[in-house]
Amino acid sequence: MFEFAANIKPLLMELDASVPVTEPVRIETLIELTKKHSAFDTIRLSPINKPSIVGLHVAFPDQKLLHIYYRACGVHPLGGPIRQCPECRDARFTLAKELSHAFDCQEERTSAAGAEDMFLKGFLRGSLTNAAAVSDMLGTVWAGELLIRYCHRVALIGGGVFPVLPSLASAKRTGDFSYFAEQFCVPIHCAKAAFEDDVMKVMETVRERVGLPVR
């Protein structure tokens, strides 16, 4: 976790410096920052239509290429997502998760040689047990960090001079994070997880360890 955070730190710092905290993060911005701060000069996106697969990345280190397969929204273009559309929110989350894998350690990436095995054993049969499986779980966490940034969450929770946002207090009390899912254009489970106390504490620890601001 700490090694990954150190790898992705330059992207997070530029993301916070270049995109106002009040604005949603565009996938196009994440792609450009990933290319700038990772070992991959080229990121190729390929929509897929397989019910059993939501997203997958395949790395070609020699070509400095990261190929991402994802389930696209069937109605709206990637560059013009609709916040109220669940398919748009799912696609953004999937892409952020797969983009985060550009910062994985070498053994955690799905290489071209291992892609077929990952498709068959991992995504189709649900039997992920290797380092790439652990990385996939962490990718889910970091997708939330890329789309609902830590510094933004601190502000909404009441960090610094900001009062706690009434709508957030209500969401934490009722468990209904649909408003925040729409505002950040992410799935409801992503919005809910990002604001959990345990997640905030873990990310505070991780950020402190690698020298990222926590307030």
N, C-alpha and C positions, 0 to 999 in steps of 0.2 A: 504493500500500500504506500509506504513512504518513498520507495524507489520510483513507483509510478508517478506519485505526486511531484517528485523532483523533475521527472521527465516532462510532465505537462505544465509545469510552473510557468515557463515563458509564454505559453499560449494564454494561460489564465490572466497573467499580468497585462498582456497586450489587449486581451478582450475587455478587461475592466477599464483600461485606459482609453480605448477607442470607441466603445459602445456605452452610451449613457445608461446608468443603472435602471432608469425608468423605462427603457425600451426593450422589447423582446429581442432575443438573439436570432439573427437570420442564419439559416443553414449555410448559405453562400459565404457568410463571414467565417463560420467555423471551418469550412473547406479551405479557404485561403489561409487562415491562420495555421491550420494543420499542415498544409504544404510548406509553410514558412518555417515552422518550428519542429517538424519531424523529419525522418529520413526519407519521406516519400514526396517526390516532386510532382507526381501525377496521381490524382484520385479519380477513379472511374466509377460512375454510378450506373447500375443496371436494375431497372424495375423487374420484379419477378411476379409470377402468378401461381404460386404453390401454397395451398392452404396450410401445409405443414411447416413452412419456413417463413418467418417474419423478416429476418435479416441475417446476413453472413458476410464476413470479410475474408478475402484471400490476398495474402501478401506475396509480392514478387520483389524481394529485396534487391536482386541484381539489376532490375529495371527501375528501381525506386518507385514502384507502382503499388498502390493499394486499390483493389477492386472490391467494391461494395455492392452487394445484391440486397434489395429491400422491397418490401411490399408498398407500392405507391398508392396514393389516393386515386380512386377511379374516376373522380370528378374534377378535382382542382389541381392546377399545376404546382410543382414543388416551389417555384419562386413566388407563388401567390397563395399561400395557405389561408384557409378560413378558420378562425379560432373556434368557431362553433362546430366544426366538422371533426368527428372522432377519427376518421381516416387520416386527415391531415395531421392531427396531433400524434397519432401512432407513427406515421411516417417520419415526422421530425424527431421523435424520440429514438426510433430505430437508427436513423442516420447519425444522430449524435453519439449513440452507443457504439456504433461501428467505427465512427471516426476516432473515438477515444482509443481504439485498439492500435492506432498508429504509434502510440506511446508505450505499448506493451514491451516487456522484455522479449528477446528473440524467441525463447522457448514457448512463450504464451501465444504467439501469433499462429493463425491458421495459414500455413504455407501452401503454395500451389501443389506440392507433392502430397500434402495431407488433406486437401480439400475434399476429395471424394469420400475419404473415410469419415470426415466430419459430417458431411451431408448424410451419409447412410447411418452411422452409429449415433451421432449426436442429435441431429435435428429431426430425423425421420423416426428413430427408435427411442429417443429420449434417454440415451445411456452415456451422457457426457461424464467422464471421470478423470480427465487429465488436466494438465495445467491450463489448457485453453478453456476448459469448463469453468475453472475458478476465475480466470480472466473475464469470461463472459458475464459472470455475476457482478464482478467489480465494474465492468463496463456499464451495467445498469445504474450503478451508483453514480458514476462519473457523467453519464448522460444527464442526470438531474443537475449535477454541478455546472454543466455547460449551458443548460437551458434555463435554469432557475439559480442564478449565481448566489454564492454564499453571502457576499456583501449586500445584495438586494434582500435576501431573507433576513439578515440581521436587522436591516432597517425596518422591515415590516413587522418583525417580532418585537421591536422596541429598543434596539441597540442604539447607543449614542443619545442624540437629542430627539430622536423620533418617538412619539407615543405608540403603543401597541395598536395595530390596525384593528378596528372593531370587527371587520369582516373576517380577519384571521382568527381572532379570539373566538368568534362564532364557529368557524370551521373546525378549530381544534376541539371545541366543546361538543359539536354534533358529529364530527367525522366526515362532514360533507365538504370536499375540496373542489367541487365542480366549478366554482367561480374562479379559483386560481388556476385550475386546469385550462380554462378558457382564456384567461388573461395572458398566460405564458405559452399558450398553444401547445400543451403537453397532455398526455393521458392523465386521468384522475389519479391513478396509482402513483405516478411520478410526482405529482404535486403533493400528495399526502405524505409520501416517504420523505421528500426533501425537507419538510418542516417538522419532522419528528424530532423530539428532544435528543434521542440517542444519536441520530444522524448528525445533528448540529454539533454535538459534543465531539463525536469522532472526527468530523471535518475540521473543527477548531484545533484539535490536537495535531492532525495531519498538517494543516496549514502552518501552525506554529513551528513544527519540526523542520519544514522546508523553507521557512522564511517568507510566507505569504501573510498579508494582513488579515487580522481576525476581527477588527473593529473599524 
